Amino acid sequence: MKMVTVVRGPTGGLWSRGRPRLSAACGARRDRSRSVAARASDLDDLLSIVQGTHRGERVDTGVRQAVENVCDSLASSSAPVKVSETAISKTWRLVFTTEKETLFITSNARKLFGVSTDVEQIIDLRKGRGRLQNLISFANGAAFIVNSDLGLDESPSRRANFKFTDAQVVVPSGSSFGLPPFGKGWFDTLYLSDQYRVAKDSRGDILVIESGGEPRFK
């Protein structure tokens, strides 16, 4: 399973030939401030669009295009978000995704077996840990777990690279069996706040997730 989840200071030379003018630095800071406000507005739009889609299961072409448009706006920001190891290291709970494998598992669990699911992405990059876990927990005690190595291109950077290391299925009795890991990829964080993260991965899948607190691996 691959997941693909949102000033001004005085400077020298402020006056020229008797006319007030903003320095380039002040203009850049104002651009950044507008960019932060624009990203927050984009997040509000995105949350409104995906509301009622059951984490992405109920999405038509119009909704998908609207989501893509907001993510394009986030990605083209004049001040792209920069992600630090500390800021991204959390347990993140799924709000919405376009990732088909995840949606296949969660929708069939509900439709065929009447079992609800929780979907989380747990990240810990603090002190060089470099770990990512994608976790689907079933209400009957079962779970599907995929572990990966994870690292930022640099710090801070909005791109994170991952490589699968192992996967396992846990059955309701508590027994588990492993699956062969395969593949690698990356995701860009388009929006990050204390509460929400929006990401887009190397396959173009979109993830909107909300904070669930400190990293808690299964």
Contacts in CASP RR format, 6 or more apart in sequence:
PFRMAT RR
TARGET T0000
AUTHOR 0000-0000-0000
METHOD contacts of the structure
MODEL  1
MKMVTVVRGPTGGLWSRGRPRLSAACGARRDRSRSVAARASDLDDLLSIV
QGTHRGERVDTGVRQAVENVCDSLASSSAPVKVSETAISKTWRLVFTTEK
ETLFITSNARKLFGVSTDVEQIIDLRKGRGRLQNLISFANGAAFIVNSDL
GLDESPSRRANFKFTDAQVVVPSGSSFGLPPFGKGWFDTLYLSDQYRVAK
DSRGDILVIESGGEPRFK
1 99 0 8 1.000
1 101 0 8 1.000
1 102 0 8 1.000
1 105 0 8 1.000
1 134 0 8 1.000
1 136 0 8 1.000
1 144 0 8 1.000
1 146 0 8 1.000
1 167 0 8 1.000
2 99 0 8 1.000
2 101 0 8 1.000
2 134 0 8 1.000
2 146 0 8 1.000
2 185 0 8 1.000
2 201 0 8 1.000
2 203 0 8 1.000
2 205 0 8 1.000
3 94 0 8 1.000
3 97 0 8 1.000
3 99 0 8 1.000
3 102 0 8 1.000
3 121 0 8 1.000
3 134 0 8 1.000
3 187 0 8 1.000
3 199 0 8 1.000
3 201 0 8 1.000
3 205 0 8 1.000
3 207 0 8 1.000
4 97 0 8 1.000
4 98 0 8 1.000
4 99 0 8 1.000
4 187 0 8 1.000
4 199 0 8 1.000
4 200 0 8 1.000
4 201 0 8 1.000
4 203 0 8 1.000
4 204 0 8 1.000
4 205 0 8 1.000
4 206 0 8 1.000
4 207 0 8 1.000
5 92 0 8 1.000
5 93 0 8 1.000
5 94 0 8 1.000
5 95 0 8 1.000
5 121 0 8 1.000
5 196 0 8 1.000
5 197 0 8 1.000
5 198 0 8 1.000
5 199 0 8 1.000
5 207 0 8 1.000
5 208 0 8 1.000
5 209 0 8 1.000
5 210 0 8 1.000
6 39 0 8 1.000
6 40 0 8 1.000
6 42 0 8 1.000
6 43 0 8 1.000
6 74 0 8 1.000
6 81 0 8 1.000
6 190 0 8 1.000
6 191 0 8 1.000
6 192 0 8 1.000
6 193 0 8 1.000
6 196 0 8 1.000
6 197 0 8 1.000
6 198 0 8 1.000
7 29 0 8 1.000
7 30 0 8 1.000
7 32 0 8 1.000
7 33 0 8 1.000
8 26 0 8 1.000
8 27 0 8 1.000
8 29 0 8 1.000
8 30 0 8 1.000
9 25 0 8 1.000
9 26 0 8 1.000
9 29 0 8 1.000
11 23 0 8 1.000
11 25 0 8 1.000
11 26 0 8 1.000
12 23 0 8 1.000
13 23 0 8 1.000
14 20 0 8 1.000
14 21 0 8 1.000
14 22 0 8 1.000
14 23 0 8 1.000
15 21 0 8 1.000
22 30 0 8 1.000
31 78 0 8 1.000
31 79 0 8 1.000
32 78 0 8 1.000
32 79 0 8 1.000
35 77 0 8 1.000
35 78 0 8 1.000
35 79 0 8 1.000
36 79 0 8 1.000
38 73 0 8 1.000
38 77 0 8 1.000
39 74 0 8 1.000
39 77 0 8 1.000
39 81 0 8 1.000
39 191 0 8 1.000
40 193 0 8 1.000
42 70 0 8 1.000
42 73 0 8 1.000
42 74 0 8 1.000
42 191 0 8 1.000
43 74 0 8 1.000
43 191 0 8 1.000
43 193 0 8 1.000
43 196 0 8 1.000
43 198 0 8 1.000
45 70 0 8 1.000
46 67 0 8 1.000
46 70 0 8 1.000
46 71 0 8 1.000
46 198 0 8 1.000
46 208 0 8 1.000
47 95 0 8 1.000
47 196 0 8 1.000
47 208 0 8 1.000
49 63 0 8 1.000
49 66 0 8 1.000
49 67 0 8 1.000
49 70 0 8 1.000
50 56 0 8 1.000
50 63 0 8 1.000
50 67 0 8 1.000
50 95 0 8 1.000
50 96 0 8 1.000
50 208 0 8 1.000
52 58 0 8 1.000
53 59 0 8 1.000
53 63 0 8 1.000
53 96 0 8 1.000
54 107 0 8 1.000
55 94 0 8 1.000
55 95 0 8 1.000
55 96 0 8 1.000
55 97 0 8 1.000
55 103 0 8 1.000
55 106 0 8 1.000
55 119 0 8 1.000
56 96 0 8 1.000
56 97 0 8 1.000
56 98 0 8 1.000
56 103 0 8 1.000
57 103 0 8 1.000
57 106 0 8 1.000
57 107 0 8 1.000
59 67 0 8 1.000
59 98 0 8 1.000
64 98 0 8 1.000
67 96 0 8 1.000
67 98 0 8 1.000
67 206 0 8 1.000
68 206 0 8 1.000
71 190 0 8 1.000
71 198 0 8 1.000
71 200 0 8 1.000
71 206 0 8 1.000
74 190 0 8 1.000
74 191 0 8 1.000
74 198 0 8 1.000
75 188 0 8 1.000
75 190 0 8 1.000
75 200 0 8 1.000
80 158 0 8 1.000
81 158 0 8 1.000
81 189 0 8 1.000
81 190 0 8 1.000
81 191 0 8 1.000
81 192 0 8 1.000
82 156 0 8 1.000
82 157 0 8 1.000
82 158 0 8 1.000
83 152 0 8 1.000
83 156 0 8 1.000
83 157 0 8 1.000
83 158 0 8 1.000
83 160 0 8 1.000
83 189 0 8 1.000
83 192 0 8 1.000
84 155 0 8 1.000
84 156 0 8 1.000
85 125 0 8 1.000
85 126 0 8 1.000
85 128 0 8 1.000
85 152 0 8 1.000
85 155 0 8 1.000
86 125 0 8 1.000
86 126 0 8 1.000
87 192 0 8 1.000
88 123 0 8 1.000
88 125 0 8 1.000
88 152 0 8 1.000
88 160 0 8 1.000
88 189 0 8 1.000
88 192 0 8 1.000
88 197 0 8 1.000
89 123 0 8 1.000
89 124 0 8 1.000
89 125 0 8 1.000
89 126 0 8 1.000
89 129 0 8 1.000
89 215 0 8 1.000
90 122 0 8 1.000
90 123 0 8 1.000
90 211 0 8 1.000
90 212 0 8 1.000
90 213 0 8 1.000
90 214 0 8 1.000
90 215 0 8 1.000
91 120 0 8 1.000
91 121 0 8 1.000
91 122 0 8 1.000
91 211 0 8 1.000
91 212 0 8 1.000
91 213 0 8 1.000
91 214 0 8 1.000
91 215 0 8 1.000
91 216 0 8 1.000
92 120 0 8 1.000
92 121 0 8 1.000
92 122 0 8 1.000
92 123 0 8 1.000
92 197 0 8 1.000
92 209 0 8 1.000
92 210 0 8 1.000
92 211 0 8 1.000
92 212 0 8 1.000
93 118 0 8 1.000
93 119 0 8 1.000
93 120 0 8 1.000
93 209 0 8 1.000
93 210 0 8 1.000
93 211 0 8 1.000
93 212 0 8 1.000
94 102 0 8 1.000
94 118 0 8 1.000
94 119 0 8 1.000
94 120 0 8 1.000
94 121 0 8 1.000
94 207 0 8 1.000
94 208 0 8 1.000
94 209 0 8 1.000
95 196 0 8 1.000
95 208 0 8 1.000
95 209 0 8 1.000
95 210 0 8 1.000
96 206 0 8 1.000
96 207 0 8 1.000
96 208 0 8 1.000
97 103 0 8 1.000
97 119 0 8 1.000
97 205 0 8 1.000
97 206 0 8 1.000
97 207 0 8 1.000
97 208 0 8 1.000
98 204 0 8 1.000
98 205 0 8 1.000
98 206 0 8 1.000
99 201 0 8 1.000
99 205 0 8 1.000
99 207 0 8 1.000
100 205 0 8 1.000
102 119 0 8 1.000
102 134 0 8 1.000
102 136 0 8 1.000
105 117 0 8 1.000
105 136 0 8 1.000
105 144 0 8 1.000
106 117 0 8 1.000
106 119 0 8 1.000
106 136 0 8 1.000
109 115 0 8 1.000
109 116 0 8 1.000
109 117 0 8 1.000
109 138 0 8 1.000
110 116 0 8 1.000
110 117 0 8 1.000
115 138 0 8 1.000
115 139 0 8 1.000
115 140 0 8 1.000
115 142 0 8 1.000
116 138 0 8 1.000
116 139 0 8 1.000
117 136 0 8 1.000
117 137 0 8 1.000
117 138 0 8 1.000
117 139 0 8 1.000
118 136 0 8 1.000
118 137 0 8 1.000
119 135 0 8 1.000
119 136 0 8 1.000
119 137 0 8 1.000
120 133 0 8 1.000
120 134 0 8 1.000
120 135 0 8 1.000
120 137 0 8 1.000
120 212 0 8 1.000
121 132 0 8 1.000
121 133 0 8 1.000
121 134 0 8 1.000
121 135 0 8 1.000
121 207 0 8 1.000
121 209 0 8 1.000
122 131 0 8 1.000
122 132 0 8 1.000
122 133 0 8 1.000
122 135 0 8 1.000
122 215 0 8 1.000
122 216 0 8 1.000
122 217 0 8 1.000
122 218 0 8 1.000
123 131 0 8 1.000
123 132 0 8 1.000
123 133 0 8 1.000
123 150 0 8 1.000
123 215 0 8 1.000
124 130 0 8 1.000
124 131 0 8 1.000
124 215 0 8 1.000
124 217 0 8 1.000
125 131 0 8 1.000
125 150 0 8 1.000
125 151 0 8 1.000
125 152 0 8 1.000
130 149 0 8 1.000
130 150 0 8 1.000
130 151 0 8 1.000
131 147 0 8 1.000
131 148 0 8 1.000
131 149 0 8 1.000
131 150 0 8 1.000
131 215 0 8 1.000
131 217 0 8 1.000
132 147 0 8 1.000
132 148 0 8 1.000
132 149 0 8 1.000
132 150 0 8 1.000
132 160 0 8 1.000
132 162 0 8 1.000
133 145 0 8 1.000
133 146 0 8 1.000
133 147 0 8 1.000
133 148 0 8 1.000
133 217 0 8 1.000
133 218 0 8 1.000
134 145 0 8 1.000
134 146 0 8 1.000
134 148 0 8 1.000
135 143 0 8 1.000
135 144 0 8 1.000
135 145 0 8 1.000
135 146 0 8 1.000
135 218 0 8 1.000
136 143 0 8 1.000
136 144 0 8 1.000
136 145 0 8 1.000
137 143 0 8 1.000
137 218 0 8 1.000
138 172 0 8 1.000
140 172 0 8 1.000
141 170 0 8 1.000
141 172 0 8 1.000
141 174 0 8 1.000
142 169 0 8 1.000
142 170 0 8 1.000
142 171 0 8 1.000
142 172 0 8 1.000
143 169 0 8 1.000
143 170 0 8 1.000
143 218 0 8 1.000
144 167 0 8 1.000
144 168 0 8 1.000
144 169 0 8 1.000
144 170 0 8 1.000
145 167 0 8 1.000
145 168 0 8 1.000
145 169 0 8 1.000
145 170 0 8 1.000
145 218 0 8 1.000
146 164 0 8 1.000
146 166 0 8 1.000
146 167 0 8 1.000
146 181 0 8 1.000
147 164 0 8 1.000
147 165 0 8 1.000
147 166 0 8 1.000
147 167 0 8 1.000
147 181 0 8 1.000
148 162 0 8 1.000
148 163 0 8 1.000
148 164 0 8 1.000
148 165 0 8 1.000
148 181 0 8 1.000
149 162 0 8 1.000
149 163 0 8 1.000
149 165 0 8 1.000
150 160 0 8 1.000
150 161 0 8 1.000
150 162 0 8 1.000
151 160 0 8 1.000
151 161 0 8 1.000
151 162 0 8 1.000
152 159 0 8 1.000
152 160 0 8 1.000
152 161 0 8 1.000
153 159 0 8 1.000
153 160 0 8 1.000
153 161 0 8 1.000
158 188 0 8 1.000
158 189 0 8 1.000
158 190 0 8 1.000
159 186 0 8 1.000
159 187 0 8 1.000
159 188 0 8 1.000
159 189 0 8 1.000
160 186 0 8 1.000
160 187 0 8 1.000
160 188 0 8 1.000
160 189 0 8 1.000
161 184 0 8 1.000
161 185 0 8 1.000
161 186 0 8 1.000
162 184 0 8 1.000
162 185 0 8 1.000
162 186 0 8 1.000
162 187 0 8 1.000
163 183 0 8 1.000
163 184 0 8 1.000
163 185 0 8 1.000
164 181 0 8 1.000
164 182 0 8 1.000
164 183 0 8 1.000
164 184 0 8 1.000
165 181 0 8 1.000
166 178 0 8 1.000
166 179 0 8 1.000
166 181 0 8 1.000
167 178 0 8 1.000
167 179 0 8 1.000
167 180 0 8 1.000
167 181 0 8 1.000
168 176 0 8 1.000
168 177 0 8 1.000
168 178 0 8 1.000
168 179 0 8 1.000
169 176 0 8 1.000
169 177 0 8 1.000
169 178 0 8 1.000
169 179 0 8 1.000
170 176 0 8 1.000
170 218 0 8 1.000
185 201 0 8 1.000
185 202 0 8 1.000
186 201 0 8 1.000
186 202 0 8 1.000
187 199 0 8 1.000
187 200 0 8 1.000
187 201 0 8 1.000
187 202 0 8 1.000
187 207 0 8 1.000
188 199 0 8 1.000
188 200 0 8 1.000
188 201 0 8 1.000
189 197 0 8 1.000
189 198 0 8 1.000
189 199 0 8 1.000
190 198 0 8 1.000
190 199 0 8 1.000
190 200 0 8 1.000
191 197 0 8 1.000
191 198 0 8 1.000
192 198 0 8 1.000
194 211 0 8 1.000
195 210 0 8 1.000
195 211 0 8 1.000
196 208 0 8 1.000
196 209 0 8 1.000
196 210 0 8 1.000
196 211 0 8 1.000
197 207 0 8 1.000
197 208 0 8 1.000
197 209 0 8 1.000
197 210 0 8 1.000
197 211 0 8 1.000
198 206 0 8 1.000
198 207 0 8 1.000
198 208 0 8 1.000
198 209 0 8 1.000
199 206 0 8 1.000
199 207 0 8 1.000
199 209 0 8 1.000
200 206 0 8 1.000
200 207 0 8 1.000
201 207 0 8 1.000
END
